[in-house]
Amino acid sequence: MGKKMKNAPVYFVLAQVRFNAVLTLDSYVPAIQDALRKAGYADFAKLMISTVNLNLGVPATANQMPVAQTARYLFLNEKKFSGFLLDQASLIFQTTEYETFDPFRDAFLLGLKTLNESVGGLSFCERIGIRFLDAIIPNPNEKITDYLAPSLVGLLDKLNERQLKHVISETWSTSDQANLMCRAVIQDQTAKGVSFAPDLQPMLLQVAEKFRETSGIYGIIDTDAWYENRQKFDIDKIKEKLISLHGDVRDSFDEMVTPHAFSVWE
């Protein structure tokens, strides 16, 4: 198990597995809900997501765009800090109260095992991924450049009297079917509370209290690691992949921040 930081910067983590579609998922949801309720995820909701079919072969007018409705099922814990998001072909576990990787991984695998048993066995998975968001918030009388590696701060120190909007850095690398996307954003934010990327909206979880007042100039490290390779569904193999992906995320994070940052967080 990894060491828990006293002042960890992580404010959101998710894990996801995509699997063979279960078109009759709705009929299995009561059993899944009952098992997850007993495991501490009693807050349940069914969400209907609307998507527009952009198939050019389907004639449509401006007022008659073809819209599909997709069901998603939400299972949250009582305080809405952690929970599962399930649809016909994927399961996501997400949390805003992350401490260390082992209990996070095991909670996700519990949900995945519950799903697998409830539907009578999944055939394969084709994507396994994890994603971490960290808020890099300088202490008073410090600067963001004290915390982030020089390669990530761009022209921040060269702006003189100009108003900062944002600085963005992104690196995408691959290895043995594993992908690693490392993003760093520095922004000057007037609204309070840490930000979430558009693809994570709407955010259905409560944010930890220490991140609700965040504003001004701060950084976000957004690290996404995933495998895309169809393989037989096997919980133990998925666990191995998650551990490997977490190692990639941790190695990249270590390169993106300074020793001073670790001294503040630990």
N, C-alpha and C positions, 0 to 999 in steps of 0.2 A: 504494500500500500504506500502511496506517495505521502510525503509530509505535508500536513495542513499548514498553510501560511496564516499568520495572525491577522494580516490585513490584505488578503488576497484581492487582486484586481478583477477576477472573473465574475461576470454578472449574468451570464446566460450560457447554457450548454445544451446541445441536443445530440441524440444518436438516432439513426434511421436505418431501417432495412426495407428494401423493396423486394417483393416476392411475387409468385404467380397469382394472377387475379382470382379472387373469390367472389364471383358475381352474386352468390346467395348470402353474402356476409350479413345482411340484415337479420336473417333467421338465427344466426349464431350470437348476435350481440347480447341478448339477455344472459346467456351463460358466461360470456366474457365479462360483462358488467358485474355480475354477481361475484366472480372470482377476484376481480380488481377491487371491488368494494371491500371485500374481506382483507385485501392486502393494503388498504389505507387510501384508496382512490375512489371515494364515494360520490364525489361531485360529478354528475354525468349530464351530458348534453348531446343532442344530435344537431349537427350543423348542415345546412344545405348551401352548397357553393355553386354559384352560377358561372358558367363558362360559355363563351361565344364560339360557335363553330365557324372557322374561317375557311373551310373547304370551298375552293372556288367553283367546284362543280355543283354547289347547292345554290340555286337562285334565291335572292333575298332583296328586299327593298330596305331603305333606310329605317323604316318603322317595323320591319319584320325580320330582324336578324335572328338566325337560328340559335337558340340558347339551350344548353344542356344543364341539368341539375345533378350534382354529385353529392352524395351523403358522406359526411365525416363524423366520427364519434369521438367525443372528448371525455376523458376520465382524469379528474384532478383530485389532489389531496385537499383536505379541509381548508387549509390556508391559501390554496391556489398558488403555491410556489413550485409545484412539480406535477407532472401528469403525462398522459399518453394522448396522442392524436392518431386515429386509425381510419384508414379508408380501404377500399377493395384490394389495393395492391401495395400498401406500405404501412408501417408502424413507426411512429416517432415518439421518443421519450425526451422531454425537455424539462429543464429546471432553472430556477433563479436562486437556488440555495445550495449551489455546488460546494463541496468541501474537498474531497479527494476522488480520484478516478474509480477506485475499486467499488465502493458502494453505489456510485452512479451507474457503472457498467452492470452491476448485479441487478439493480432495479430494472434496467432496460431488458435484460435477459429474462427476468421474471415475467414481464409483460409479453415478451416474445414467446416464451414457453407456454404461457396461458393461452395465447392466440393459437399456437400450433396445435395444442391439445383440444381446444374447443372446436376447431374446424375439421378435426379428424386427420390432421397432418398436412403441412404445406409441402409442395413438390420441390421447389427450388427458390433460391434468392439470386438477385442479379445486381444489387447495389447495397453496399454497407458503408455507412459514413458517420462521421462525428464533426461537430462544429463548436468552436469556442469563441465567445466574445469577452474581451477584457477591456476595462476602462482605465486608461492611464491618466491619473489625476494628480498633478503636482501638489505637494504640500505648500503652504504659504511661504513666500519668499524664495520659491524654487521655480524652475521653468520646465516645460515639456521636454526640452533638449537634454535635461538632466536624466531623463528616464528612457528615451528612445534612442536607438542606434543612429549615428549620423546619416546613414544612407536613407533613412525614412523621413527626415525633416525637411528635405527640399530646400527652398529658398526662405524658410521661415525667419531666419536671422538676418535676411537681406531686405526685408520689406520696409524698413525705416518707418515712415509715418502712414503707410498704406494699411487699410483695414483687411484683416485676414478673413477669407471665406472658408477655404479648406486647402489642405495638402493631402494628396492621395498617392499611395504606393501599392502596387500589386505585383506579385510574383506567382506564376503557375508552373509547377514542375511535375514530372511523372517518373515512376519507377516500378517495374513489375506489376503493371495494371493499377498501381496505387497513384492517386492524384493528390497533390497538395497545393492549395490556394492560400496564399498569405497576403492579407490586405492590412494596411495601416492608414488610418484617416486622422488628421488633426483638424479640428474645427473650433470656431468661436461661436458658442451657442448661447442664446439669450434665454430660451425656454429651460425650465428645470427638469432634470431627469435624463438618464442616459438614453442614447438613440438606438434604434433598431433599423436594420436595412429593410427596404421595401418588401423583399421576398419573405420577411418574417412577420409582416403585418397581416391581420391585426394581432397584436401581442395579447394573448389570453391569460398570461400569468402575471401575478403581482411581482413587482421588482423589490429587491431587498432595500431596506430603509436607507442604508448608507449611500445608495446610488440614486435616490429620488431627488436630491437637491443639487445634483451635479449641473454646473453651467460654466460659462466662460471658456477659456482655451483648455481643451483636454484632448486626449488621443483615444482611439478605439483600435484594438488589434482584433481582427476577424480572421480566424484560421479554420479552414474547411479541408478535411482529409477524407478520401473515399476510395473504395474499390468498385470497379464496374466489370464484373465477370460472372456469367451465369454458372452456378454450381448447385449441387444437391443441397437441400436445406438441412443444415446440421448445426445445432446450437453450439457445440464445442468448437467447431470451425469458425463460426461467427465470433465467438469469444476471442479466439486467437487473432482474428483480423482486427477486432476492436482494440486489443492491446497493442498491436503493431501500429495502428493508425494513431493511437494516443502518443506513442513514442515519437512519431513524426511531428505531431503537433507540438509536443514539449521541446523537441530539438529546435524547431523553427522559432518558437517563442523565445528560447534562450538567446538566439542570435539577434532578436529584434529589440531587446531591452538591455539596459546597462546594469553593471554591478551595483550601482547606487540604487536602482529601482528595487532590486532584490533585497538590499539591506533595509529598505523602507517596508517592504511587504512582509518579510520574514520576522 
